[in-house]
Amino acid sequence: MNVQDFWNNRELLFASSAAASVVIIGLMTFMAYRLIAGSRSSAFRLLLLALTLLAVYHGLALAGALNLLRGPIVPELSNVLYIAGFISLNFAFFELYYRRRTRTRAWFFGLLAVGVTIAVCNLLSRTGSPADPTGPGDPADLLMALEDGFVLLLSALFALMFGPHVRQRARYAVSLSFAFFGQLAAFLSRDFGVVNAAFDMIAAILPVFYYIVLFMILFERVVELMQSAYRSSITDGLTDLYNRRFFTARLEKALENAGQGAVGAIFCDIDDFKKLNDTRGHQAADAVLKHAAAILREETEGIGLAGRYGGEELVAFVHAPSPGAAAVAERIRARIAKETIVTVSVGYALSQPGVKAEQLVKNADEAMYRSKRGGKNRVTPHEIA
């Protein structure tokens, strides 16, 4: 292969790399935009900004590789975008997991100022310069080397700063490795004149893999956020039990699938909870409520479901042929009396043909009130008329 063929293939290689990067960044940009539409988090706004800068950078690189844009200033101009985008992108991924603190903000603006200053100085040094370098001591070449070295330093710095904290540590470390070695290959080729097809291959391909891994991290984080949002929509924030609406829907489904077996609904109300709030304070009362909720969840795990019906009212249901509702209700009452500073009045009701979920819970509620009137801290069954 002659020199001309080599450089033609090199341009095609970098054009393909830039095109692939633009596609992947475009997908991440779409995801970031949709996330912003559903959330006002600053991390998503910073992510969208970073991806926009990088998309423009790779768009310019693609245009340059295809000889659609000419001139010595274009690469240096695009480098300003790349440095700003690279810094913003890594801080955005960190903020997908953690709120930005004052120290983080200082690091962000400090690194951004240093990187953009170096890139702008390099750009200005190229303005009006001849196309051919004047020699190894040319200030423009020194600034270019400084700029490339700074990007290499950023990859290592982000690995130390964010690597231990980002939840997907292995993937993030791999992504930064791709960014580092891709930039290193470009650094050796551009600043030291190393003409090597392997280095060109590395410099062209590794950035694409960098964005692929980042896309995987972002996708995984989006799934986590969606699962968290769904979990929040069906659970109570304080006790982490299922909320009334979800509990009722699941009970209705359990009744439909019960066949000939009975489903037992259990209704619990913490005794003298208002007095506890007034004398011990809301924090102590909330702690007791969470402890009681944990007991319900443990006692019904694998055999039913527990929920918070409202205030200090906790509910559960158990399937047949699990341990009877009476036995589960008694265990709940006994454990709350033993493990907390309160007692609980409990009522339970067994399903009958044609009885809907709301009626079954109402029956258990009525039985609970009989426990209240009978002296509290006891379990009472619902009596069928």
N, C-alpha and C positions, 0 to 999 in steps of 0.2 A: 504494500500500500504506500503510495507516495504521500508527500506532505499535504498536498491540496486535498486529497481524499480524506486524510485524517482529520483535517480541520472542518471539512464539510460534515463528516460524521459527528464530530464534536458539537457542531452547531445543532445538528438534528437531535443529539442526545440531550443537550440542555434545553432545547425547545420542548421536547417530550416531557422532561422533568418539570418545567415551568407549567405546561398545560395540565399535567396530572396534579400538581400542587394547587392550581387554581380551582380544579374540580373539587378536591377534598376540602379546601378552604371554603368553597361555595356551600358545600353541604353543612359544614360547621356554622357558617354565617346564618344559614336558614334556621338551624336549630337555635342559635343564640337569639335570633329575632323573635322566634315563637316563644322562647322563654321570657324575653323582655315583655312581650304582650301579656303574659300571665303573672309577671313578678316585676317589682321595681328595684330589685337587688342591683347594687352598684357593680357587682361582679359580672353580671350579664351585659351591662352597658360597656364595661371595660373590655370584655371579651369581644363584643361586636366591633368596637373601635379597633382592637388589635387585629382582628380578622380582616377588616376593611383595609387597613394599612398593608397587611401582608398580601392581600389579593391584588392591590394596585402594584405592589413590588413585583410579584410574579407575573402580572400582566405586562409590565414594562420589560421584564426579563424575556418573556415570550416574544414580545414585539421586537426586541433587540436581536434575539436569536434568529428570527425570521427576516431580519434586515428591514423591518417596517419602520424602525426608528434608528437614526444614525446620530453620531456625535459623541465625543468623549465625555460629555457632561451627564448623559443619561444614566450610565451605571452608578456614578457617584450620587446623583439625585435619588435614585432608587435605594441606595444604601441607607440614606437617612430614614426612608420609610421602613426598611427592614429592621434597623436597630430599634426604632420606636415601637414597631409592631412586635418584635421578639421580646422586648422587656415587658410590654403591656400584656402579651399573651401569657407569659409565665406568672405574672402577678394575678391575672384574672383566674387562672387555674387554681392558684393558692386560695383565692377568695371564694371559690366555689365551695370550699369547706370551712373557711374561717372568715370572720368579720375583719375588715381592715382596721388595724390599730394605728395609733400615731406613729409608732416606730416603723411599721410597715409602709405607711404613707411617705415617711421621710426617705426610706430606702428607694421607694419607687421613683419619686421625683429627683432624688440625687443621681441614681443610675441613669435615668432618662436624660437629665441635664448633661451629664458627662458624655454619654454616648452620642446624643444629638449634636453636641458641641464639636466633638471629634469629627463626626460625619460632615457637618456643615463646613468646618475648616478645610477638610479634604476637598469638598465640593468647590469652595472658593479658590483653593490653590490650583485647581484644574482649569478654572476659568481663564481663558486667554493663553493657556499653556500650549505648546506644540504637541502634536499627536504622539510623537516619539519621546520617550523619557530621556532626560539629559544625563542620567547616570545614577549610580547607586546612592549618591548623596543628595539626590533631588528631594527637596522638602515634601513635594507631593507624594513621592514614593514612601517616604517615612511616615507620613500621615496615613497612607493606605495601610501600611503594615501595622501601625498603631490601631487603626480601626478594626482590622481583622483580628488582631490580638485581643482587643477589648471584647469582641463577640465570643472568642474562645474562653476568655475569663468569665464571661456571663454564664456560660453553660456550667462551668465548674461551681460558680457561686450559687446558682439556683439549685444545684444538686445538694449543696450544703445547707442552704437556707430553707428550701421547701421540701426537699426529699424526705426528711424524717416526719413531716407533718401531713403531706398529702396522703389520703387514705389508700390510693392505688400506688403504693410506693414503687413496686417493681416496674410497672408500666411507665411511670414517670421517669424513673432512672434510665430505662431503656430509651425513652424518647430523647432525653438529654444526651445520651451516648451517641445516638444517631446525629443529633445536631452538632455535637462537638467534633466528631470525626469527619463529618461532611464539611464543616467549616475548616478543619485542619487541612484537608486535602485541597480545598480552594486556596487556603493561605499559602501552602507550599507552591502551588502552581502559579498564583498571581503575584506573590511577593518575592519568591525565590527563583522564579523562572523554571521550575521543575516541569518539564514536558513529558508527561507519562499518561498513557491511555487509562491505566488502572486508577490513577488519581482523579482523572476526569470522570470516570465511571462512579467512583465513590462520591465525588462532589455533586454529581447530578442525581444519584439515586437515593442517597441517605436522607436528604431533606424530604423526599416523598414519604419515606418510611417514618420520618419524624412526625409528619402530619397525620399519617395513618394511625400511629399509636395515640396521638393526642385525640383523634376522632374517637377511638375506642374508649379513652378515659372520659371524654365528654358524654358519649352515649351511655356509658355505665352510670355516670353521675345523674343524667337525666332520668334514667330508670329508677335510681334511688330516690330522687325527688318526687317522682310520680307515685312511687309506692308510699313514701312518707305522707304525701298529700292525701292519698286514698285512706291511709291508716288514720290520719287526723279527722277525716270526714266520718268515720264510723266508730271512733272511740272517744271516750271522755278524757279531757286533757289532764285532770287531776289524778284520777284513779287508774287510768289506762284500761278500764273495762269498756266493753262495747256500749255505745249510747243507746238510748231508748228506741230510736227508730230502727237501728240495725238489729237490736236484740229481738224486737217484736217480729221483724221480717224473718229472722232465723227460726224463731219459735213457730211461726206459721208454717214454714217449710217443714220443720220437724213433725208437726202435727199431720201434715199432708202425707208424709212418708212413714208414719208410725204404724200403719196397718192396724193389726189387732192389739199391739202393745201400747201401754199407756205412757204418756209423757208427763212428768211431774214438774210443776212450776213452783218456785220457792220465792217468797217475798220477805225481805228483811228490813227492819227499821231500827236504827241505833237508838237506844233508850236515852232520854234526857240529853239529846245532842245540843239543843239550844243552850241549856245550862252549861254544858262543857264549853261552848263557844264564849259564853259570857264570863266564865270564871277562869278558864285557861287560855283563852285567846284563839284566834283563827288558825294560827300555825299549829298549835297542839291539836285542835279539832281536825284539821286537814290531815295531820299525821295519823291520827286514829282512823279516819275514814280510809286512807290509803292502805293501812294495815288490814282493816276489815275486808277491803276489796281484794287484797292479795290472798286472804284466806278463802274467799269465795272462788277465786280463780283456781287456786290449788285444789280445792275439794271437787271442783267440777271438770277439771282438766281430763280430757279423754272420754268423758261420759256425758258432757253437756256443754253449757255456755253460761257465762256470767256477764252481767251488765249493771250499769247505773241507771236507775229509773228516774231519779231526780232528788236533789238535796242529799239527805242521809239515807235515802231508800235504795237498797241494792236488791237485785233480782237474779235469778238463775233458773235454768231448767236442766233436767237430766233425762236421758233416753232410757227406754226399756230395751233389753233386760238388765240395765245397770243396777247398782245398789238402789234400793227404794228411795223415793224422795224424802220419806220420813227419816231414814238413817242419815242421808246427806245433810238434811236440815238440822238434825241434832248435832252432828259433828261441827257444823258451822257455828251453831250457837255456843257449844262447849268451848271451841277453840277461841272464839272472840272473847268470851268471859275470862278465859285463862290467860290469853296472850296480850290483851289490851286492858285499858283502864275503864272500859265501858262494857255494857251488856247489850244484847240485841233481842228484840221480839221478832219471832219468825212464824210465818204461816205458809202452808203448802196446799196445793190442790192438784188432783190427778185429772188428766184429760178424759173427756167423755165424747162419744160420737156426736159430731156436729158442733162441738164447742170450738170457737175460734180463739186465736192467740190472745186478743185483748180481753175476752171474757175469762179465759183461764187465769190470766194475771190478776184480773179483778177478783176472782174467787180466792186466789192466794192472798191478795191484799186484805180481803174481808177476814180471812182466817188470822192474818197478822194482827188486826185490830182486836180480835178476841184475845190474843196473847197479851196485848197492851192492857185490856180491861181486866184480864185475869191476874195481873201482878207483874207483867214484863218478864224478860229473861226466860222465855219458854217457847216451845214449839206447839202450834195448834193446827190440826188438819181442817180443811174445808169440809163442811158437812153437806152432803147432797140432800136437797129437799125431797 
